[in-house]
Structure formats: C-alpha cells, structure tokens
Amino acid sequence: MLTFKQIKPDNVVVMRHKVLRMGQPIETCSFEGDLDEGTKHFGAFLNNELVGAVTMMLKKTNTYKVHPVYRLTGLSVEQKHQHKHIGKRLLHFAEENISRKGTVMIWCFARDYAVPFYKKSGYQLNVQKVVIPHIGSHRIMFKFVPK
Ligand SMILES: CC(C)(COP(=O)(O)OP(=O)(O)OC[C@H]1O[C@@H](n2cnc3c(N)ncnc32)[C@H](O)[C@@H]1OP(=O)(O)O)[C@@H](O)C(=O)NCCC(=O)NCCS
C-alpha cells in the first residue's frame, strides 16, 4: 500500500543520497534551509518503507508578495520504484499540504531530464537555463497551487 506523510529531515537526506547524489559524500545531501521553520519534508511509503521524498521550503522574497513562495527541492523516487506514479502523487500530496491556507507559488530548479515530469504535474517552464556545478543543466519551473 502506498501512503504519504510529513517526515523528518534525516529521512530525506537518506533518500537524496540514494537517488540524487549517489556516490557523493552524505554531507552533500543536507541542503541549506532543511531545518528552517518554514520547511516541510514529505515522504512516500510503500508498505511502510520510504521510497520517495520531497522538500518544500518557504522562501522570503522582497519582489513577490502576492502569495507565499515555496522552493521545491530534492524530489526523489527510488530507482526501482520510478515510473509508477509515486513521484506525481507525492508531489501532489506536498502541494495540497502547503496550500491548505491559501494559494501558494512553487518554483524549482528542474534537471533537464525531469522537465517533462514537472510539465505533466502542471509546472511551467521559465526559459532561463541554470548550470549547477557537478550536477548539470537545470531549468527554472513554477506553478501556482490554489487553496
Ligand atoms: C523525476 C522523478 C521524481 C519522477 O518520479 P516518478 O515516480 O518516476 O514519476 P511518475 O511515475 O510519477 O511520472 C508522472 C508522469 O510523468 C512522466 N515522466 C516521469 N519521468 C519522466 C521523464 N524523465 N521523461 C518524460 N516523462 C516522465 C511519466 O511517464 C508519467 O506520465 P503519465 O502521467 O502520462 O503516465 C523520478 O524519476 C526520480 O526520482 N528521478 C531521479 C531524480 C530526479 O531527477 N529528480 C528530480 C530532480 S529536479
């Protein structure tokens, strides 16, 4: 059975290491902002085993004040469980949680590989391309999620 819930930063780090930063030191899997008050981590569990994770970080912004702005980061589904709609459902669960009180704007750096996945979940592409050292080319994508 597939279930979703909010999880602790330590669990997210383990999943990021398995999927996003395999072979790199585990320290590289802790992100700035992980422990911030406005940060929420979510996990997907298959028969109580963690198989996917995502983090939503509430960001302060001086330029956009219409809706709270979250940065989506570290979305990862264990390789053997990819392409079973776990990533899509986990993202939807996280979006619903952070938009309970009102509309939110979510943005992320999407790896080129993941752009079609985010498009299918309603994210729009910003033309700007960003190269993150050691990880590769990314695009900025964003989505408004209504209450
Ligand atoms: C990207 C990732 C999170 C997607 O999770 P997933 O559980 O495998 O994806 P889903 O099964 O939920 O896919 C949802 C839809 O997107 C499509 N999709 C997923 N990945 C895709 C890809 N790389 N290219 C094209 N389409 C893709 C699926 O076919 C599915 O389409 P459908 O709804 O028409 O059937 C997962 O593959 C992963 O962890 N990849 C490695 C880490 C990574 O790149 N993370 C993103 C960092 S920005």
The ligand as an SDF file (V2000), in Angstrom:
LIG
                    3D

 48 50  0  0  0  0  0  0  0  0999 V2000
   11.7550   12.5620  -11.6470 C   0  0  0  0  0  0  0  0  0  0  0  0
   11.0950   11.5760  -10.6900 C   0  0  0  0  0  0  0  0  0  0  0  0
   10.9290   12.2050   -9.3150 C   0  0  0  0  0  0  0  0  0  0  0  0
    9.7060   11.2130  -11.2490 C   0  0  0  0  0  0  0  0  0  0  0  0
    9.0610   10.3130  -10.3470 O   0  0  0  0  0  0  0  0  0  0  0  0
    8.3210    9.0190  -10.9110 P   0  0  0  0  0  0  0  0  0  0  0  0
    7.5850    8.3830   -9.7890 O   0  0  0  0  0  0  0  0  0  0  0  0
    9.3240    8.1660  -11.6140 O   0  0  0  0  0  0  0  0  0  0  0  0
    7.3490    9.6490  -11.9930 O   0  0  0  0  0  0  0  0  0  0  0  0
    5.7940    9.3330  -12.2060 P   0  0  0  0  0  0  0  0  0  0  0  0
    5.6350    7.8740  -12.4490 O   0  0  0  0  0  0  0  0  0  0  0  0
    5.0080    9.9020  -11.0830 O   0  0  0  0  0  0  0  0  0  0  0  0
    5.5260   10.1400  -13.5460 O   0  0  0  0  0  0  0  0  0  0  0  0
    4.4020   11.0140  -13.7330 C   0  0  0  0  0  0  0  0  0  0  0  0
    4.2660   11.2760  -15.2260 C   0  0  0  0  0  0  0  0  0  0  0  0
    5.4760   11.9030  -15.7140 O   0  0  0  0  0  0  0  0  0  0  0  0
    6.0740   11.0790  -16.7300 C   0  0  0  0  0  0  0  0  0  0  0  0
    7.5230   11.0990  -16.5370 N   0  0  0  0  0  0  0  0  0  0  0  0
    8.2040   10.8360  -15.4080 C   0  0  0  0  0  0  0  0  0  0  0  0
    9.5330   10.9900  -15.5980 N   0  0  0  0  0  0  0  0  0  0  0  0
    9.6690   11.3530  -16.8910 C   0  0  0  0  0  0  0  0  0  0  0  0
   10.7930   11.6560  -17.7120 C   0  0  0  0  0  0  0  0  0  0  0  0
   12.0350   11.6330  -17.2280 N   0  0  0  0  0  0  0  0  0  0  0  0
   10.5800   11.9870  -19.0120 N   0  0  0  0  0  0  0  0  0  0  0  0
    9.3250   12.0140  -19.5130 C   0  0  0  0  0  0  0  0  0  0  0  0
    8.2130   11.7620  -18.7820 N   0  0  0  0  0  0  0  0  0  0  0  0
    8.3890   11.4290  -17.4920 C   0  0  0  0  0  0  0  0  0  0  0  0
    5.5040    9.6740  -16.5120 C   0  0  0  0  0  0  0  0  0  0  0  0
    5.5400    8.9280  -17.7110 O   0  0  0  0  0  0  0  0  0  0  0  0
    4.0990    9.9900  -16.0380 C   0  0  0  0  0  0  0  0  0  0  0  0
    3.2910   10.3010  -17.1650 O   0  0  0  0  0  0  0  0  0  0  0  0
    1.7170    9.8850  -17.2050 P   0  0  0  0  0  0  0  0  0  0  0  0
    1.0580   10.6050  -16.0420 O   0  0  0  0  0  0  0  0  0  0  0  0
    1.2550   10.3760  -18.5390 O   0  0  0  0  0  0  0  0  0  0  0  0
    1.6660    8.3970  -17.0470 O   0  0  0  0  0  0  0  0  0  0  0  0
   11.9100   10.2600  -10.5510 C   0  0  0  0  0  0  0  0  0  0  0  0
   12.0460    9.6680  -11.8020 O   0  0  0  0  0  0  0  0  0  0  0  0
   13.2840   10.4560   -9.9400 C   0  0  0  0  0  0  0  0  0  0  0  0
   13.4410   10.4170   -8.7210 O   0  0  0  0  0  0  0  0  0  0  0  0
   14.2940   10.6620  -10.8070 N   0  0  0  0  0  0  0  0  0  0  0  0
   15.6810   10.8250  -10.3540 C   0  0  0  0  0  0  0  0  0  0  0  0
   15.8740   12.0720   -9.5230 C   0  0  0  0  0  0  0  0  0  0  0  0
   15.4380   13.3350  -10.2440 C   0  0  0  0  0  0  0  0  0  0  0  0
   15.7820   13.5660  -11.3920 O   0  0  0  0  0  0  0  0  0  0  0  0
   14.6690   14.1570   -9.5030 N   0  0  0  0  0  0  0  0  0  0  0  0
   14.2150   15.4370   -9.9880 C   0  0  0  0  0  0  0  0  0  0  0  0
   15.2090   16.4660   -9.6130 C   0  0  0  0  0  0  0  0  0  0  0  0
   14.8190   18.0260  -10.3330 S   0  0  0  0  0  0  0  0  0  0  0  0
  1  2  1  0
  2  3  1  0
  2  4  1  0
  2 36  1  0
  4  5  1  0
  5  6  1  0
  6  7  2  0
  6  8  1  0
  6  9  1  0
  9 10  1  0
 10 11  2  0
 10 12  1  0
 10 13  1  0
 13 14  1  0
 14 15  1  0
 15 16  1  0
 15 30  1  0
 16 17  1  0
 17 18  1  0
 17 28  1  0
 18 19  1  0
 18 27  1  0
 19 20  2  0
 20 21  1  0
 21 22  1  0
 21 27  2  0
 22 23  1  0
 22 24  2  0
 24 25  1  0
 25 26  2  0
 26 27  1  0
 28 29  1  0
 28 30  1  0
 30 31  1  0
 31 32  1  0
 32 33  2  0
 32 34  1  0
 32 35  1  0
 36 37  1  0
 36 38  1  0
 38 39  2  0
 38 40  1  0
 40 41  1  0
 41 42  1  0
 42 43  1  0
 43 44  2  0
 43 45  1  0
 45 46  1  0
 46 47  1  0
 47 48  1  0
M  END
$$$$
